[in-house]
Amino acid sequence: MFLTLAGPRASTCPLPFLPSQKFLTIRSQTPDAIALRSSEPNIPGYSLANNTKLNTFEDLGQDPDRARCFAGAMSSTSETSLDALAEHFDWPALPPGATVVDVGGAQVHASLHLAKRFPTVTSAVQDIAEVINGAQGNLPEALKDRLRLEAHDMFTPQPLQDLDVDLLRYVLHDWPDKYFVRVIENVVKDMKKGARIVLQEHVLAERGTLGMVEEMQER
Ligand SMILES: C[S@@+](CC[C@H](N)C(=O)[O-])C[C@H]1O[C@@H](n2cnc3c(N)ncnc32)[C@H](O)[C@@H]1O
């Protein structure tokens, strides 16, 4: 059975990935996963529910349709958060030909948003092969020369040299600290002097500063 996701880049996804019995099982395993206090990425509720030693993304990567659907769901993030990304960094100030790398860029939606808005921005969008290989169809003809898609595992050395901007949008929160440090290390050593890392993430309010319901929703 298939459902069609609403939105500008609507895609057809097998139902089991969408809110369903399986999804609820994953959520119900989360307290057990937290109780294990592991600092490894292969012990979230997802892995316990799916009875796998793979982490969420490795497991999704076993099935390109599910990987593509997950990445498609990422594309449904709000225009407001994309506008925030566009407005809180001085993209037009980048010199022509500057190298922006969008690590874990899923189906290219963030880089596409930037490329449409800023005619001088050129990006290399990287993700695991199962995700990025399905993204070519999202590129309008007119932007193909400014958006390059590359299969790359961010836990391995960055293949691009002389980077100007490393964009990590909603990527680091998926990983325990020692893993996201590895991701940063892999890009920092290939960046130019004066280059920037642009992070976009959800920031939690300090404990006890919100009402009980808002705090539960946030965490
Ligand atoms: C939460 S999504 C964020 C996607 C996108 N940056 C956005 O702003 O919506 C995390 C992304 O990291 C990618 N990812 C997971 N493991 C990866 C790896 N080892 N190398 C590269 N990308 C990876 C996933 O495929 C997914 O697209």
The ligand as an SDF file (V2000), in Angstrom:
LIG
                    3D

 27 29  0  0  0  0  0  0  0  0999 V2000
   17.6100   14.2950    9.9870 C   0  0  0  0  0  0  0  0  0  0  0  0
   18.1590   14.1220    8.3130 S   0  0  0  0  0  0  0  0  0  0  0  0
   18.4950   15.8170    7.8750 C   0  0  0  0  0  0  0  0  0  0  0  0
   18.4410   16.0040    6.4030 C   0  0  0  0  0  0  0  0  0  0  0  0
   18.6850   17.4300    5.8600 C   0  0  0  0  0  0  0  0  0  0  0  0
   20.0130   17.9500    6.1800 N   0  0  0  0  0  0  0  0  0  0  0  0
   17.6290   18.4270    6.3020 C   0  0  0  0  0  0  0  0  0  0  0  0
   17.9890   19.5620    6.5770 O   0  0  0  0  0  0  0  0  0  0  0  0
   16.4500   18.0710    6.3620 O   0  0  0  0  0  0  0  0  0  0  0  0
   19.7790   13.4360    8.5080 C   0  0  0  0  0  0  0  0  0  0  0  0
   20.4370   13.0690    7.1870 C   0  0  0  0  0  0  0  0  0  0  0  0
   21.7290   12.5270    7.4550 O   0  0  0  0  0  0  0  0  0  0  0  0
   21.9540   11.5080    6.5030 C   0  0  0  0  0  0  0  0  0  0  0  0
   22.9920   10.5740    6.9700 N   0  0  0  0  0  0  0  0  0  0  0  0
   22.8940    9.6150    7.9300 C   0  0  0  0  0  0  0  0  0  0  0  0
   24.0500    8.9470    8.0420 N   0  0  0  0  0  0  0  0  0  0  0  0
   24.9060    9.4920    7.1390 C   0  0  0  0  0  0  0  0  0  0  0  0
   26.2560    9.2210    6.7800 C   0  0  0  0  0  0  0  0  0  0  0  0
   26.9610    8.2690    7.3960 N   0  0  0  0  0  0  0  0  0  0  0  0
   26.8120   10.0000    5.8170 N   0  0  0  0  0  0  0  0  0  0  0  0
   26.1100   10.9720    5.1980 C   0  0  0  0  0  0  0  0  0  0  0  0
   24.8320   11.2670    5.4920 N   0  0  0  0  0  0  0  0  0  0  0  0
   24.2270   10.5420    6.4500 C   0  0  0  0  0  0  0  0  0  0  0  0
   20.5970   10.8300    6.3680 C   0  0  0  0  0  0  0  0  0  0  0  0
   20.4940   10.0220    5.2100 O   0  0  0  0  0  0  0  0  0  0  0  0
   19.6660   12.0390    6.3680 C   0  0  0  0  0  0  0  0  0  0  0  0
   19.4350   12.5120    5.0760 O   0  0  0  0  0  0  0  0  0  0  0  0
  1  2  1  0
  2  3  1  0
  2 10  1  0
  3  4  1  0
  4  5  1  0
  5  6  1  0
  5  7  1  0
  7  8  2  0
  7  9  1  0
 10 11  1  0
 11 12  1  0
 11 26  1  0
 12 13  1  0
 13 14  1  0
 13 24  1  0
 14 15  1  0
 14 23  1  0
 15 16  2  0
 16 17  1  0
 17 18  1  0
 17 23  2  0
 18 19  1  0
 18 20  2  0
 20 21  1  0
 21 22  2  0
 22 23  1  0
 24 25  1  0
 24 26  1  0
 26 27  1  0
M  CHG  2   2   1   9  -1
M  END
$$$$
